[in-house]
Amino acid sequence: MPQEISVRIDGELCRASEGQTILDVARANKKYIPTLCFLEGLTPSGSCRLCLVEVAGVGRLLPACTTPIQNGMSVNTNSDKLLRHRQMAMEFLLLERNHYCAVCVCNNHCELQAMAQRLGVTHVRFPYNYPRLPVDVSHERYILDHNRCILCTRCVRVCAEVEGANVWEISGRGINSRLVAELNGPWGGSKACTKCGKCVQVCPTGALAEKGLGVEEMTKSHENIKWLAVKRGVHA
């Protein structure tokens, strides 16, 4: 039986259990912390850096999704400093690839777009990278557009932890990191892919989408996938 502990989040005393993360406790107590890479039921990765919080006595910001809660911890989830950091993290996500919302199948159904609006990011203050990235259309049902990928690894984790196919992986380092299928081969040539579409449904952008859809026509739902993941005990 996990031991019950007490913490403060935004000055409010909250009950928690050993083994929970800051994000777990915050959500259980109706405290909003923005996330993009996190998905309930999957192992947290902390890659998007939008869930950074302040912890009393710690000299740096910590990712709420991967930081275990500790007894007596005092956490601040909402401050001007945090907003500035989250806005900058969002700007870096936008400038790294080529996000043209006006011609995207996920326009108005995109978590990245919605989060930028919520954080008040209306423009990017830094030069765009404008990388020349390919679009993989080799799969019979789906496409992979590297221009819209934010490397959140949701697809990697859902494929490995829920479907058990292990099709996806991240190749390269830093700005050269890319989502790849089976040793960097074409997605359509993957023998492990079950064509289940789970990776497409959990993708927060238009990077993974169904073929044959026009602008704003791609809607996604991962409620059933979250249920499957929790049922399998992937992330308790």
Contacts in CASP RR format, 6 or more apart in sequence:
PFRMAT RR
TARGET T0000
AUTHOR 0000-0000-0000
METHOD contacts of the structure
MODEL  1
MPQEISVRIDGELCRASEGQTILDVARANKKYIPTLCFLEGLTPSGSCRL
CLVEVAGVGRLLPACTTPIQNGMSVNTNSDKLLRHRQMAMEFLLLERNHY
CAVCVCNNHCELQAMAQRLGVTHVRFPYNYPRLPVDVSHERYILDHNRCI
LCTRCVRVCAEVEGANVWEISGRGINSRLVAELNGPWGGSKACTKCGKCV
QVCPTGALAEKGLGVEEMTKSHENIKWLAVKRGVHA
2 17 0 8 1.000
2 18 0 8 1.000
2 19 0 8 1.000
2 20 0 8 1.000
3 17 0 8 1.000
3 18 0 8 1.000
4 15 0 8 1.000
4 16 0 8 1.000
4 17 0 8 1.000
5 15 0 8 1.000
5 16 0 8 1.000
5 17 0 8 1.000
5 18 0 8 1.000
5 69 0 8 1.000
5 70 0 8 1.000
5 71 0 8 1.000
5 72 0 8 1.000
6 13 0 8 1.000
6 14 0 8 1.000
6 15 0 8 1.000
6 16 0 8 1.000
6 71 0 8 1.000
6 72 0 8 1.000
7 13 0 8 1.000
7 14 0 8 1.000
7 16 0 8 1.000
7 25 0 8 1.000
7 69 0 8 1.000
7 70 0 8 1.000
7 71 0 8 1.000
7 72 0 8 1.000
7 73 0 8 1.000
7 74 0 8 1.000
7 75 0 8 1.000
8 14 0 8 1.000
8 72 0 8 1.000
8 73 0 8 1.000
8 74 0 8 1.000
8 75 0 8 1.000
9 22 0 8 1.000
9 25 0 8 1.000
9 26 0 8 1.000
9 29 0 8 1.000
9 31 0 8 1.000
9 75 0 8 1.000
9 76 0 8 1.000
9 77 0 8 1.000
10 31 0 8 1.000
10 75 0 8 1.000
10 76 0 8 1.000
10 77 0 8 1.000
10 78 0 8 1.000
11 74 0 8 1.000
11 76 0 8 1.000
12 29 0 8 1.000
14 25 0 8 1.000
14 28 0 8 1.000
14 29 0 8 1.000
16 24 0 8 1.000
16 25 0 8 1.000
16 28 0 8 1.000
16 69 0 8 1.000
18 69 0 8 1.000
19 68 0 8 1.000
19 69 0 8 1.000
20 28 0 8 1.000
20 68 0 8 1.000
20 69 0 8 1.000
21 44 0 8 1.000
21 64 0 8 1.000
21 65 0 8 1.000
21 66 0 8 1.000
21 67 0 8 1.000
21 68 0 8 1.000
21 69 0 8 1.000
22 33 0 8 1.000
22 53 0 8 1.000
22 55 0 8 1.000
22 62 0 8 1.000
22 64 0 8 1.000
22 65 0 8 1.000
22 67 0 8 1.000
22 68 0 8 1.000
22 69 0 8 1.000
22 73 0 8 1.000
22 75 0 8 1.000
23 33 0 8 1.000
23 35 0 8 1.000
23 38 0 8 1.000
23 44 0 8 1.000
23 51 0 8 1.000
23 64 0 8 1.000
23 65 0 8 1.000
24 69 0 8 1.000
25 69 0 8 1.000
26 32 0 8 1.000
26 33 0 8 1.000
26 64 0 8 1.000
26 75 0 8 1.000
26 77 0 8 1.000
27 33 0 8 1.000
31 77 0 8 1.000
32 77 0 8 1.000
32 78 0 8 1.000
33 51 0 8 1.000
33 53 0 8 1.000
33 64 0 8 1.000
33 77 0 8 1.000
34 50 0 8 1.000
34 51 0 8 1.000
34 86 0 8 1.000
34 115 0 8 1.000
34 118 0 8 1.000
34 119 0 8 1.000
35 48 0 8 1.000
35 50 0 8 1.000
35 51 0 8 1.000
35 64 0 8 1.000
35 65 0 8 1.000
36 48 0 8 1.000
36 50 0 8 1.000
36 93 0 8 1.000
36 111 0 8 1.000
36 112 0 8 1.000
36 115 0 8 1.000
36 150 0 8 1.000
36 152 0 8 1.000
36 204 0 8 1.000
37 44 0 8 1.000
37 45 0 8 1.000
37 46 0 8 1.000
37 47 0 8 1.000
37 48 0 8 1.000
37 65 0 8 1.000
37 152 0 8 1.000
37 153 0 8 1.000
37 154 0 8 1.000
38 44 0 8 1.000
38 45 0 8 1.000
38 46 0 8 1.000
38 48 0 8 1.000
38 51 0 8 1.000
38 65 0 8 1.000
39 154 0 8 1.000
39 157 0 8 1.000
39 158 0 8 1.000
39 202 0 8 1.000
39 222 0 8 1.000
39 225 0 8 1.000
39 226 0 8 1.000
39 229 0 8 1.000
40 226 0 8 1.000
40 229 0 8 1.000
40 230 0 8 1.000
40 235 0 8 1.000
41 226 0 8 1.000
41 229 0 8 1.000
41 230 0 8 1.000
41 233 0 8 1.000
41 234 0 8 1.000
41 235 0 8 1.000
42 154 0 8 1.000
42 157 0 8 1.000
42 158 0 8 1.000
42 161 0 8 1.000
42 162 0 8 1.000
42 229 0 8 1.000
42 234 0 8 1.000
42 235 0 8 1.000
43 157 0 8 1.000
43 161 0 8 1.000
43 234 0 8 1.000
43 235 0 8 1.000
44 65 0 8 1.000
44 66 0 8 1.000
44 235 0 8 1.000
45 65 0 8 1.000
45 66 0 8 1.000
45 152 0 8 1.000
45 153 0 8 1.000
45 157 0 8 1.000
46 63 0 8 1.000
46 65 0 8 1.000
46 66 0 8 1.000
47 151 0 8 1.000
47 152 0 8 1.000
47 153 0 8 1.000
48 89 0 8 1.000
48 93 0 8 1.000
48 150 0 8 1.000
48 152 0 8 1.000
49 63 0 8 1.000
49 85 0 8 1.000
49 89 0 8 1.000
50 86 0 8 1.000
50 89 0 8 1.000
50 90 0 8 1.000
50 115 0 8 1.000
51 63 0 8 1.000
51 64 0 8 1.000
51 65 0 8 1.000
52 61 0 8 1.000
52 62 0 8 1.000
52 63 0 8 1.000
52 64 0 8 1.000
52 82 0 8 1.000
52 85 0 8 1.000
52 86 0 8 1.000
52 89 0 8 1.000
53 61 0 8 1.000
53 62 0 8 1.000
53 63 0 8 1.000
53 64 0 8 1.000
53 67 0 8 1.000
53 75 0 8 1.000
53 76 0 8 1.000
53 77 0 8 1.000
53 82 0 8 1.000
54 61 0 8 1.000
54 62 0 8 1.000
54 75 0 8 1.000
54 76 0 8 1.000
54 77 0 8 1.000
54 79 0 8 1.000
54 81 0 8 1.000
54 82 0 8 1.000
55 62 0 8 1.000
55 67 0 8 1.000
55 73 0 8 1.000
55 74 0 8 1.000
55 75 0 8 1.000
55 76 0 8 1.000
56 73 0 8 1.000
56 74 0 8 1.000
56 75 0 8 1.000
56 76 0 8 1.000
61 82 0 8 1.000
61 85 0 8 1.000
64 75 0 8 1.000
64 77 0 8 1.000
76 82 0 8 1.000
83 119 0 8 1.000
86 119 0 8 1.000
87 119 0 8 1.000
87 120 0 8 1.000
87 121 0 8 1.000
90 115 0 8 1.000
90 116 0 8 1.000
90 119 0 8 1.000
90 121 0 8 1.000
91 121 0 8 1.000
91 124 0 8 1.000
91 125 0 8 1.000
91 126 0 8 1.000
92 126 0 8 1.000
93 112 0 8 1.000
93 150 0 8 1.000
94 112 0 8 1.000
94 116 0 8 1.000
94 121 0 8 1.000
94 124 0 8 1.000
95 124 0 8 1.000
95 126 0 8 1.000
95 127 0 8 1.000
95 128 0 8 1.000
95 129 0 8 1.000
96 129 0 8 1.000
96 131 0 8 1.000
96 150 0 8 1.000
96 175 0 8 1.000
97 129 0 8 1.000
97 131 0 8 1.000
97 133 0 8 1.000
97 146 0 8 1.000
97 147 0 8 1.000
97 148 0 8 1.000
97 149 0 8 1.000
97 150 0 8 1.000
98 128 0 8 1.000
98 130 0 8 1.000
98 131 0 8 1.000
98 133 0 8 1.000
98 147 0 8 1.000
98 148 0 8 1.000
99 112 0 8 1.000
99 147 0 8 1.000
99 148 0 8 1.000
99 205 0 8 1.000
100 147 0 8 1.000
101 107 0 8 1.000
101 110 0 8 1.000
101 113 0 8 1.000
102 215 0 8 1.000
103 215 0 8 1.000
104 110 0 8 1.000
104 148 0 8 1.000
104 205 0 8 1.000
104 206 0 8 1.000
104 215 0 8 1.000
105 206 0 8 1.000
105 209 0 8 1.000
105 210 0 8 1.000
105 213 0 8 1.000
105 214 0 8 1.000
105 215 0 8 1.000
105 216 0 8 1.000
105 217 0 8 1.000
105 218 0 8 1.000
106 113 0 8 1.000
106 148 0 8 1.000
106 205 0 8 1.000
106 206 0 8 1.000
106 209 0 8 1.000
106 216 0 8 1.000
106 218 0 8 1.000
106 220 0 8 1.000
107 113 0 8 1.000
107 215 0 8 1.000
107 216 0 8 1.000
108 216 0 8 1.000
109 216 0 8 1.000
109 218 0 8 1.000
109 219 0 8 1.000
109 220 0 8 1.000
110 204 0 8 1.000
110 205 0 8 1.000
110 206 0 8 1.000
111 204 0 8 1.000
111 205 0 8 1.000
112 150 0 8 1.000
112 204 0 8 1.000
112 205 0 8 1.000
129 175 0 8 1.000
131 147 0 8 1.000
133 145 0 8 1.000
133 146 0 8 1.000
133 147 0 8 1.000
134 146 0 8 1.000
135 143 0 8 1.000
135 144 0 8 1.000
135 145 0 8 1.000
135 146 0 8 1.000
135 147 0 8 1.000
136 143 0 8 1.000
136 144 0 8 1.000
136 145 0 8 1.000
136 146 0 8 1.000
136 181 0 8 1.000
136 186 0 8 1.000
136 187 0 8 1.000
136 188 0 8 1.000
137 143 0 8 1.000
137 211 0 8 1.000
138 186 0 8 1.000
138 187 0 8 1.000
138 188 0 8 1.000
138 189 0 8 1.000
139 187 0 8 1.000
139 188 0 8 1.000
139 193 0 8 1.000
139 195 0 8 1.000
139 211 0 8 1.000
140 188 0 8 1.000
140 195 0 8 1.000
140 211 0 8 1.000
141 195 0 8 1.000
141 197 0 8 1.000
141 210 0 8 1.000
141 211 0 8 1.000
142 187 0 8 1.000
142 197 0 8 1.000
142 200 0 8 1.000
142 208 0 8 1.000
142 209 0 8 1.000
142 210 0 8 1.000
142 211 0 8 1.000
143 208 0 8 1.000
143 209 0 8 1.000
143 210 0 8 1.000
143 211 0 8 1.000
144 179 0 8 1.000
144 181 0 8 1.000
144 187 0 8 1.000
144 207 0 8 1.000
144 208 0 8 1.000
145 206 0 8 1.000
145 207 0 8 1.000
145 208 0 8 1.000
145 209 0 8 1.000
146 178 0 8 1.000
146 179 0 8 1.000
146 207 0 8 1.000
147 207 0 8 1.000
148 205 0 8 1.000
148 206 0 8 1.000
148 207 0 8 1.000
149 178 0 8 1.000
149 179 0 8 1.000
149 205 0 8 1.000
149 207 0 8 1.000
150 204 0 8 1.000
150 205 0 8 1.000
150 207 0 8 1.000
151 170 0 8 1.000
151 177 0 8 1.000
151 179 0 8 1.000
152 203 0 8 1.000
152 204 0 8 1.000
153 170 0 8 1.000
154 199 0 8 1.000
154 202 0 8 1.000
154 203 0 8 1.000
154 204 0 8 1.000
155 168 0 8 1.000
155 179 0 8 1.000
155 199 0 8 1.000
155 200 0 8 1.000
155 202 0 8 1.000
155 203 0 8 1.000
155 208 0 8 1.000
156 168 0 8 1.000
156 169 0 8 1.000
156 170 0 8 1.000
156 179 0 8 1.000
158 198 0 8 1.000
158 199 0 8 1.000
158 202 0 8 1.000
158 225 0 8 1.000
158 229 0 8 1.000
159 165 0 8 1.000
159 166 0 8 1.000
159 167 0 8 1.000
159 168 0 8 1.000
159 198 0 8 1.000
159 199 0 8 1.000
160 166 0 8 1.000
160 168 0 8 1.000
161 229 0 8 1.000
161 232 0 8 1.000
161 234 0 8 1.000
162 198 0 8 1.000
162 225 0 8 1.000
162 228 0 8 1.000
162 229 0 8 1.000
162 232 0 8 1.000
162 234 0 8 1.000
163 194 0 8 1.000
163 196 0 8 1.000
163 198 0 8 1.000
165 192 0 8 1.000
165 193 0 8 1.000
165 194 0 8 1.000
165 196 0 8 1.000
166 192 0 8 1.000
167 181 0 8 1.000
167 182 0 8 1.000
167 187 0 8 1.000
167 190 0 8 1.000
167 192 0 8 1.000
167 193 0 8 1.000
167 199 0 8 1.000
168 179 0 8 1.000
168 180 0 8 1.000
168 181 0 8 1.000
168 199 0 8 1.000
169 179 0 8 1.000
169 180 0 8 1.000
169 181 0 8 1.000
170 177 0 8 1.000
170 178 0 8 1.000
170 179 0 8 1.000
170 180 0 8 1.000
171 177 0 8 1.000
171 178 0 8 1.000
171 179 0 8 1.000
171 180 0 8 1.000
171 184 0 8 1.000
172 178 0 8 1.000
179 207 0 8 1.000
181 187 0 8 1.000
181 188 0 8 1.000
181 189 0 8 1.000
181 190 0 8 1.000
181 193 0 8 1.000
182 189 0 8 1.000
182 190 0 8 1.000
182 191 0 8 1.000
182 192 0 8 1.000
182 193 0 8 1.000
187 193 0 8 1.000
198 225 0 8 1.000
199 208 0 8 1.000
200 208 0 8 1.000
200 209 0 8 1.000
200 210 0 8 1.000
200 220 0 8 1.000
201 220 0 8 1.000
201 221 0 8 1.000
201 222 0 8 1.000
201 225 0 8 1.000
202 220 0 8 1.000
202 222 0 8 1.000
202 225 0 8 1.000
203 209 0 8 1.000
203 220 0 8 1.000
206 218 0 8 1.000
209 218 0 8 1.000
210 218 0 8 1.000
229 235 0 8 1.000
END
